[in-house]
């Protein structure tokens, strides 16, 4: 039996603001936008059920490749967003996005408050089977909530 990875959800201080950044930078659209109660233990942050706001954006595929933003209405933890980040941390997710226009993403992200770690650069990586190389134009950034992303454009 094989499972499908549908979505990654990030806990953020403001789900709507986080979603707006990705809508503007990548052109993704809202799939889900509701207030609800997170059952205690999902995720494990509080001994009680907690009111939350969940916004899920979809990219090109209507069933996979989604990203979620989960905001606790009464957060049971510190919600401070790290500023001027330059490095990832152990256990942190890396959001990898493929785009046909890395330079456009770079400009939209830059003016929308992202911290650019590496501006667009061209490089090569081995293909999955190691028999060829993949040419990429890549940039990396921390979004306004501190989520790290690597954005790639495949070159011919």
N, C-alpha and C positions, 0 to 999 in steps of 0.2 A: 504494500500500500504506500502510495506517495502522497504527501501533503502539499498544499498550495500556500505559499507566502503571499498574503493579500495586502498587508498594510504594516507600516511602522507608525506608532503614535508617540508623540513627544509631550511631556508634561511641561506646560508653559504658563506664565502669569496671565496672559490674555490671549485666549484662543482665536478670537475674531481678528485681532491685530496680526497675529502670526499667520493666519490664513490669508489675510489681505496681502502680505508680503509675497507669498508664493503665487497667489493669483496674478499679481502684477509682474513679478520677475519671470515666471515660467508659463503663465497663461492657463494654469490649471483651474478647474471649476469645482464648485461645491457639490458634493454628493450627499452629505449629511450635515445638518446644523441644528442641534437640539440641546436643551437642558434636560438633565436626567439625574437619577441617583445612582452613583457607583456603589455596587454591593461591596461591603467590607471585604478586604482581601483581594480585590480586583481593581487596580493594583494594590499591593499591601502597603498602605501608608497610614491608615487610621484604624482604631478599634471599632469604628462605627461606619454605617452607610454614610456617604458624603454626597451633597449636591455638586454636580459638575456641569460644565459646558463642553460639548464635544463637537468639533468641526472636522469633517473629513473631506479632503480634496481628492479629485481623481485626475489622472493624467490622460494619456491616450487610450489605454485599455479600460473598459467599463467595469472590470472585475478585479484586476490586480494592479499593482503599482500605485497604490493609494498612500496618502500620508494623513495622519490625524494629529490634531492638537487638542489636548485635554487640559482644561482649566478647572481647578478646584475653587468653588465659590467662597468657601471659608477654609483656606489652605491650612492643613495641619503641619506645615513645614515652612522653612524660609523660602521666599519667592524672589530673592534678589537675583538679578541677571548679571552674570560676569561681563565686565566691559573690557574692551581692548584685548580680547583673547588672541593669542598667537600660537597656541599649541593644544592638541587634543589630550585627553586624559585616559587612563586605563579604564576599560569597560564602556567607554563612550561610543555611541553609534556614529558611523560615517555615512551620511546620505549621499549616494552616488546617482547622478542624474545625467542622462544622455540628451543632448540638444543638437539641433542643426545650426545653432547660432550662439556659440560661446561668447563672442564679443558683445552681442546684444544683451545677453544675460548679465555679463560683467557690468555694463553701463547701468542697466536697470537696478541691479543689486547695489551697486556703489551709491547711486543717488537715493536709494530707499533705506539706507542705514546699515548695510552689511559691513562687516570688517573684512576687507579683502586680505587673505593670507598670502596668496600667490596670484598675480594678475595672469591673464591668458598667456600661455606659453605652449610651444610645439615640442613634442617628444615622441618616442617610440617605446612600446612595451611588447613582450613576446605574446603571440597568439595563444589561445588556450591549449593547443597541442604542441606549442614550441617550434613549429615548422616554418613560421613566418613572423612578421611583425605587424603590429597595428599602429598606424600613425594617428596621433591625437593632438587636438588643441584643447588644453585643460586650464581651468582656473580653480581656486579653492577659496572658501569664505566661511565666516561665522555669521549666521543671520542675526537680526536684532535680538533674538532670545538666546543666542549662544550656540545654536545647533550648527555643527560643522558639515559642510557640503563640498564635494568634489564634483565639478561639472565638466563633462567631456563632450567633445565633438569629434567624430571619426572623420579623418581626412582620407582622400583617395591616394 
